[in-house]
Amino acid sequence: MNLLFCAILFIVQIQTMQSQELRKTLKDLPDTGQNTGYTNVFGEDADYSIFPPSYSDLNNGTVLDNVTGLQWQKTDAGEMTYEQALIYADTSTLGGFTDWRLPSPLEAYSITLLSKNRPPLDLTAFAPSVAEYWWTNLPQYNDASKVWVTNAGGGIGNHLKKETISAGGTKKIHARIVRDASVPEILPAPYVRTPYGSIIDQRTNLEWLPIPSPDSITWEQALQFCEQSTMGSHDDWRMPNSKELFSLTSQAHSSPSIDPIFGITSTNTMYWSSTTLSNQNDKAWYMDSRYGITTYAIKTQRLKVLAVRNAQNTTSVEAHSTKSTITVHDHGITVPVNHPQNSIQIFDILGNQILCVSSQSSEWHSPKLSTGLYLIVLNDGNSIESTTVVITP
């Protein structure tokens, strides 16, 4: 076993131990930097300014992201193999610090500006780069020959390690290292549910409506769909921007690359973001749920959409519960007798509560429901369970 392999194995083991702790390394998720509007329909990326990107040059070869709290290498380290990048990060003493690392996929994507490309960076903070891609710290799920990389066009995806020049390929895959400028918060769990069945990602403080649009729709229709949602009596649901949408993905899953808590089982679905491709205004970014890559499509194409909002003012409850066996029958649902419930709520696709019953200690049958997609929220007094059902014609 040569020294290089031993060094890489040690670094990977350290990263594995760190990943077993759920660390909130981003204080907040920065906006995409897209300020130009491309439609008269309200709800696109430029209509929302939540956490505008902001950086401070520390004058020691590093840059502080004032939104995430991460400290970045100002000038990337150039083209190298993935293995070389791991060692470079682990041995760097840039700025007098010794705790540098390669970024996670979401950390790497957080500095991408979707108003720019090649490079998609704030060049008042970062130095120009000829990179085509930048390494992250994470191989693809179930395929260690591929690693997640951000790209100079503004997307993020998985690429073969051997594609970079130093590994015999033709692409310029560079390394840019990062560190935590302050000690990250340790989270007890990544997700919690709200009393009305939405899901809060505690790593980003984003609240997700776990019901996709019932039909595949155009980009402008998707904007309208999200803006019309009133789930939980909130009127600030919106279409996620490209960064927010990517934060939904789980690199520990594939087909779909979304955590099972969301109850989404479709294996290869494309979801719209509110972010337009800045140099091709008839296209918008979307996420492909097979692996979670972000790419773009013509806005008249028909894709699904998930609504999001900021969760700072939302009360959450325990996310884990025992799944009930809900069955669909004759345009209605049945909740079994072995799962007594304090309350049962049914919401339609726009988040409107259409039924609420309480104290069910025996098998419960709903009245007939119209054809469509519904969110069923069960509260047994200890935990909340939400699931979606489809009533077919």
N, C-alpha and C positions, 0 to 999 in steps of 0.2 A: 504494500500500500504506500504510494508516494506521498510526499509532504503536502503537495497541492491538494490532493484528494482529501487528506486528513483535515486540512485547514477548512476546506469547503464543507465537509461533513460536520465539523464543530460549529461553524457559523449557522448551518441549517438547523442543528439541534438547539442552539440558543434561540433562533427565531421561532422554532416550534414551541419551546417552553413559553416564550412571550405571547404567542398567539393563543395559548390555552387560557391566559388571562384576557378578559374582555376589556380592552383598554380604549377609552374614548380619546383618541389622539387629535380629533378635530373639534375645537370649541364650537364652531359653526361652519356650515358649508358655504363657501363663497358663491355669489351669483356668477353667471357665465361671462359677464362683461358686455353682453349684447344690449345695446341701447337704441338701435334702429328698428322702427316698426315696418312690417311688411304686409300688413293686412288691416282692414277696417274693423275686423271682428275682434272684440276685446278678449284678452286672456293670453296673448302671446308673450314670449320671454321678456321683451322690452317694456311691457306694461307693468312689470313688477320689479321694484328695487328693494331687496330685503337685506342682503349682506354684500354690498358692493366690494369688489376686490380692493385690497389695500396692503401696501408693502412698505417696509422700512429697510433701507440699506444700512447694515451695521458696520460698514467700512472695514471689514476683516475678511472679505471674500464670501460673506454670507448675507442672506436676506431674510428678514422676519416677515412672515405672513401675519398681518394684524387680525385677520378674521379667524384663521384656524389655530394660530399660536405655534405653527411649525416653523422651524428654522431651516432654510434651504441653502444649498451651494449656489452661489451667484452665477458662475460660469461652469457649464457642465464639464465633466471629466473626459469627454471625447469618446470615440468608438472603442469598444472592447467586447469580449465575450461575456456571457452571463456569469460564468464562474469567476472571471477576472473582476467583474463589477462587485460581486459579493465580497471578495477579498479586499478590493479597493475601499469599499465602504467601511469594512470592519477595522481596517488599519489606518484610516485617515485621522489626522490630527488637525484638520482645518479649523482655523479660528481658536485653536487651543483646546478643542473638545475631542473626546475619544469615543463618544457614543453615537457615531454616525451609522446609518443603515440605508439600504435601498427602501424606497417608499412602497407602501401597499398600493394596489391599483387605485383605490379611491383617493388616497393622499396624492398620488401622481396626477390624477385627473383633476384634482382640486385647483391646481395652478393653471390649467388650460383656459385660455380666453377664446370663446367661440365667436368673438368679433374679429379675430385675426387668424391667420394661418401662416405656416412656414416661416418662422415658428409661431405657434399660437400662444404667445407669452407676452406679458407686460414688459416691454423692452426698456421702460424707465426703471425697472427693478432688476431684471435678469439680463445677462449678456446675450447678444445674438448667437445663434447656433446653426450649423449646417446639418444637424441631426435629422434623420427621417423618422426615428423612433427613440423612445427612452425606456430603459429597463424598469420594471417593478420587482418586488421581492417574491412574486408568487407564480409558480408553475400552474399550468392549466389543470383543472380537475381531471384525474384519471389519465393524464398524459404528460409526464415530466419532460418530454422532448420539446414542449411548448411553454412559453412564459408570457404573462400579460405585459403589454407595452402600450404606452400612449404614443400617438403618432402626430406628425407635424401638420396633418390636415385637420386635426381637432378631434379625432376619434380615439377609441381605446379598444383593444382586442388582443387575441392570443396569436403569437408567432413562433415558428420553430427557432430554437436557439442557434441552429446552424446557419440561419439566414444572414447573420451579421458578418461583415468582412473578415474580422479576425478569426471566425470559425470556418472560413472558406466560402462564405456567401457573398452577396452583392449589396446588402443593405447596410446603411449607417445607423447602427443602434448604439446610442450613447448612454452613459450613466450620469445621473444627477442624484446626489445623496441628500439625506434629510435627518433631522433629529428633533426630539421633543424639547422645546424651549422651556417647558415647565413639566412637572410630573403629571401624567395623564390620570384622569379619574378612572377607577376600576368599577365597571358596571356589574350588577348582579345578574342581568339578563339582557339580551339584545333588544327584545320586544316586550311590550305590554299591550293589553287590550283596553279599550274604553268601554264604558257601560253600554254603548250603542253599537259595539262590534267593530269599530275601526281599530287599526293597529299603529302604535307609536314605535318608531325606531329610535331608541334612546341614544344611539351613536350619532344621530344627525338632528334629533328633535323634530323629525318630520312625521306627520300623521297621515296614514294611507287609508284610503277607502278600498277594501279588498275585493271589490266587485268590479271587474272590467266592464267596459261598455258592452251591451248585449250583442251588438253587431259591429262589424268592421266598418269604420267611417272615415271620411276624408279628414285632413288636418284641421280645416276650419270648423267642421262639424264637431271634431273632438274638443276644440277650444270651447265651443258652446255647451257641449255635454258636461264638461267639468264645471264651468261657471254656473250652471243651473242646479248643481247638487246642493242639497240642504241637510245632509246627514248630520245627526247630532244637533240640529238646530243651528248649525254654522253656515254662514253665507260667504265664507272666504275660501271655499274649495277652488282649485285651479288645476290646470294641466302642469305637470312637473317639467322643469327645464332639463336640459340634457344631463347635467351633473346630478341633479336630484334623482332622475330616472335611473342613472347608473348606480346610485347608492342603494337602490332597491335590490340589486342583483346579489346573489350569494355565490362566491367562487368555490364554495364547498358543495355545490349542487349543479346539476345540468339537466336539461330537458324536463322541466324548466329549471333555469338557474335562479330560482326564487325560493326563499325559505318556505318549508312546508306549512308554517303557521298561517300563511296567507290563503291556504286552501286552493291554490291555483294548480290545476293538474294538466292543462293543455301543454304539450311538450315543446312546441316550436311556434310561439306566438310573437308577433311584432307589435310593440307599443310606441305610440307617438310621444315625442317631447314637444314642448312649446318653442324650441329653439330652431331658428331658420339657419340653413347653411349660408353663411354670409357672402360667399362668392358665387352662389347659385340660388337666387332668391325663390325659385320655384320648388325648392327641395327643403325638407326639414329632417332633423336628426330623430332617429328612433332606436329602441333597444330590441335586439333579437334575444328571446328568452331561452334559446337552445344553450348558449354558453354565457350570454350577457353582454355581448359586444355591442358597441354603439356605431351606427353607420347612418346613411341617409336615404330618403326616398322622395319621389315627386309627391307634392302635397295633395294631389288628387287621388293618389293611391289610397286604398281602404285598409286601415289597420285598427287595432284595438287601442284603448286608452285607460289609464288608471288615474284617479284624482288624488291630489295631495293638498295639505295645508300645513302651516307651522303650528306646532303642538304646545307652545309655551303655556297656554291657558286652558289646557285640557286635562281633566282628571282621568287617571288610568286605574286599572285594576289588575289583579294577578292574571297572567297570560296562560297558565297551564291548567288544563282540565281534562277530564276523561270524556272521550268522544261519545256522544249519544248516537244511537242508530235511528236517524230520522229517515222516514220513508215517504215517498210521493205516491199519492193514490187519487184517482178521479178528480184531478185539478185541485188537490189539497195536500196537506202534509200530516203525518202522524208522529207524535213524540211518544216513545214507549213508556210503559208503566214503571219500569225499573230505574227511571231517571226522573224523580219528582223535581219540579221546578218552582222557584219563587215567582218567576215571571217568564213569559215568552213574548218576544216582540218580532214583528215582521216588517221589513222595510222594502220599498220598491227600489228600482235601479237608480233613482235620483235622490234616494235617502229619505223619502217621505215615509213616516210611520203609518202603516195602514191597519195595524192590529196590535193590541197589547192586552194580554190576559195575565192573571196572577194566581199564585197558590194552586198549582196543578199537581195533585198527588196521585192521579190515575192517568191511564193512557188518554192522550189528548188529540183530538182531530180538529184541524182548522176548517173554516168554511171554504167554499170553492174560491179559487184564485184565478184571475185572468192569465192568459198565456204570457210568459215573460220570465225574467230573472229576479230572484228575491234573496234578501239577506235575512237569515233566521238567527236571532240572538237569544240564547238560553242562559238564565241566571239561576243557579241552584243555591244561592246564598253564600257560597264559598268562592266561586269562580265564574267567569263568563266564558261561554263558548259561542262562537259565531260560525255559521256555515252558509254556503250558497246553495240554492236549489233552482232548478229550471222547470217551469210548468209548460209542457208542450201542448200543442193543439189536440 
